[in-house]
Amino acid sequence: MRMTTARTRRSTGGARRWWALAGFAVAVIAAAAVGNLAVSGAAAEYATLDRPGWAPPSWLFGPVWTVLYAMIAVAGWLVWRRVGFAPALIVWAMQLVLNAAWTPLFFGAGRYGLAFAEIVLLWLAIGATVLLFRRVHAVAAALLLPYWAWVTFAAALNYSIWRLNG
């Protein structure tokens, strides 16, 4: 019979934590991919839309979302490390699904009004996630604040584009 040492248990637990982080990263990448696979030529379409003067250039979205998606994954992972798959992570997953649904609605279907209604639901889901995460892990909640701010900005942009192109 082989005895497990404390060191072996610690290294296995450490490996499990890193695999879990990879799992959260894959979930976020999958949400991003679903949105992007459903639509081709979003940058070109964005360039053809009537936009407000404060609309950012299309090249900015990729870098911003890359950073935000990394923060979303780490936030989910931090909460999982503390409480496992708790209700807070169900809400986290719901906001991720809403995040994935926005791009096909806005760019794929050109349904700017429906995309606006959907982004409002996303905004509320992010807020609920922040509140639930705050009860478990303050840093995880803080990591979601730039995401919430960006979605606030995106909702205003979505609304303006809807009004200008409707």
C-alpha positions as CSV (number, residue, x, y, z in Angstrom):
1,M,0.0,0.0,0.0
2,R,1.4,3.4,-1.0
3,M,1.1,6.3,1.4
4,T,0.4,9.7,0.1
5,T,2.6,12.4,1.5
6,A,1.5,15.9,2.4
7,R,3.8,17.2,-0.4
8,T,2.1,15.0,-3.0
9,R,-1.3,16.1,-1.8
10,R,-0.2,19.8,-2.1
11,S,1.2,19.4,-5.6
12,T,-1.9,17.6,-6.7
13,G,-4.1,20.3,-5.3
14,G,-1.9,22.9,-6.9
15,A,-2.2,21.2,-10.3
16,R,-6.0,21.0,-9.8
17,R,-6.1,24.7,-9.2
18,W,-4.2,25.5,-12.4
19,W,-6.3,23.1,-14.4
20,A,-9.4,24.8,-13.0
21,L,-8.0,28.2,-14.1
22,A,-7.5,26.8,-17.6
23,G,-11.1,25.6,-17.5
24,F,-12.3,29.1,-16.7
25,A,-10.2,30.5,-19.5
26,V,-11.6,27.9,-21.9
27,A,-15.2,28.8,-20.9
28,V,-14.5,32.5,-21.5
29,I,-12.7,31.8,-24.8
30,A,-15.6,29.6,-25.9
31,A,-18.1,32.5,-25.2
32,A,-15.9,34.9,-27.2
33,A,-15.6,32.3,-30.0
34,V,-19.3,31.7,-30.2
35,G,-19.9,35.4,-30.7
36,N,-17.1,35.8,-33.3
37,L,-17.9,32.6,-35.2
38,A,-21.5,33.6,-35.6
39,V,-20.3,36.8,-37.4
40,S,-17.7,37.5,-40.0
41,G,-16.7,41.0,-41.1
42,A,-17.8,42.7,-37.9
43,A,-15.1,45.4,-38.2
44,A,-16.1,46.1,-41.8
45,E,-19.8,46.3,-40.8
46,Y,-18.9,48.6,-37.8
47,A,-17.1,50.9,-40.2
48,T,-20.3,51.3,-42.4
49,L,-22.6,52.2,-39.5
50,D,-23.6,55.7,-38.6
51,R,-21.9,56.1,-35.2
52,P,-21.7,58.9,-32.7
53,G,-18.5,61.0,-32.6
54,W,-17.4,59.4,-29.4
55,A,-17.4,55.8,-30.9
56,P,-14.0,54.1,-30.6
57,P,-12.2,52.8,-33.6
58,S,-12.8,49.1,-34.4
59,W,-9.2,48.1,-33.7
60,L,-9.7,49.0,-30.0
61,F,-12.3,46.3,-29.3
62,G,-9.9,43.3,-29.7
63,P,-7.3,44.5,-27.1
64,V,-10.0,45.7,-24.7
65,W,-11.9,42.4,-24.8
66,T,-8.8,40.4,-24.5
67,V,-7.9,42.0,-21.2
68,L,-11.6,41.9,-20.0
69,Y,-12.0,38.2,-20.8
70,A,-8.8,37.4,-18.9
71,M,-10.2,39.3,-15.9
72,I,-13.6,37.5,-16.2
73,A,-11.8,34.1,-16.2
74,V,-9.6,34.9,-13.2
75,A,-12.6,36.4,-11.2
76,G,-14.6,33.2,-11.7
77,W,-11.6,31.1,-10.8
78,L,-11.0,33.0,-7.6
79,V,-14.6,32.5,-6.5
80,W,-14.4,28.8,-7.4
81,R,-11.3,28.4,-5.3
82,R,-13.0,29.9,-2.3
83,V,-16.5,28.2,-2.5
84,G,-16.5,25.8,-5.4
85,F,-19.4,25.7,-7.9
86,A,-21.7,27.9,-5.9
87,P,-24.7,30.0,-7.0
88,A,-22.4,33.0,-7.7
89,L,-20.8,30.9,-10.5
90,I,-24.2,30.1,-12.0
91,V,-24.8,33.8,-12.4
92,W,-21.3,34.2,-13.7
93,A,-22.0,31.6,-16.4
94,M,-25.3,33.3,-17.2
95,Q,-23.6,36.6,-17.9
96,L,-21.1,34.8,-20.1
97,V,-23.9,33.3,-22.2
98,L,-25.5,36.7,-22.5
99,N,-22.1,38.1,-23.5
100,A,-21.8,35.5,-26.2
101,A,-25.3,36.2,-27.5
102,W,-24.8,40.0,-28.1
103,T,-22.4,39.9,-31.1
104,P,-24.7,37.6,-33.3
105,L,-27.7,39.8,-32.5
106,F,-25.9,43.1,-33.2
107,F,-23.7,42.2,-36.1
108,G,-25.0,38.9,-37.4
109,A,-28.7,39.8,-37.4
110,G,-28.4,43.6,-37.5
111,R,-31.0,43.7,-34.7
112,Y,-29.7,46.8,-32.9
113,G,-32.8,47.3,-30.8
114,L,-32.9,43.7,-29.7
115,A,-29.1,43.8,-29.1
116,F,-29.7,46.8,-26.9
117,A,-32.4,45.0,-24.8
118,E,-30.0,42.0,-24.6
119,I,-27.0,44.2,-23.4
120,V,-29.2,45.7,-20.7
121,L,-29.8,42.1,-19.5
122,L,-26.1,41.5,-19.7
123,W,-25.4,44.6,-17.7
124,L,-27.9,43.5,-15.0
125,A,-26.3,40.0,-14.9
126,I,-22.8,41.5,-14.5
127,G,-24.1,43.6,-11.6
128,A,-25.6,40.6,-10.0
129,T,-22.3,38.7,-10.5
130,V,-20.3,41.6,-8.9
131,L,-22.7,41.6,-5.9
132,L,-22.5,37.9,-5.4
133,F,-18.7,37.8,-5.9
134,R,-18.2,40.6,-3.4
135,R,-19.7,38.4,-0.7
136,V,-17.2,35.7,-1.5
137,H,-14.0,37.4,-2.8
138,A,-13.6,41.2,-3.0
139,V,-10.7,41.0,-5.5
140,A,-12.9,38.8,-7.8
141,A,-15.7,41.4,-7.7
142,A,-13.2,44.2,-8.4
143,L,-11.9,42.3,-11.4
144,L,-15.3,42.5,-12.9
145,L,-15.7,46.3,-12.5
146,P,-13.8,47.3,-15.7
147,Y,-16.0,44.8,-17.6
148,W,-19.1,46.3,-16.1
149,A,-17.9,49.8,-17.0
150,W,-17.1,48.7,-20.6
151,V,-20.5,47.1,-21.0
152,T,-22.0,50.3,-19.7
153,F,-20.2,52.2,-22.5
154,A,-21.0,49.5,-25.0
155,A,-24.7,49.8,-24.1
156,A,-24.7,53.5,-24.7
157,L,-22.9,53.0,-28.0
158,N,-25.4,50.2,-29.0
159,Y,-28.3,52.6,-28.2
160,S,-26.8,55.4,-30.2
161,I,-26.1,53.2,-33.2
162,W,-29.6,51.8,-33.0
163,R,-31.1,55.3,-33.0
164,L,-28.8,56.5,-35.8
165,N,-29.3,53.5,-38.0
166,G,-32.8,52.5,-37.1
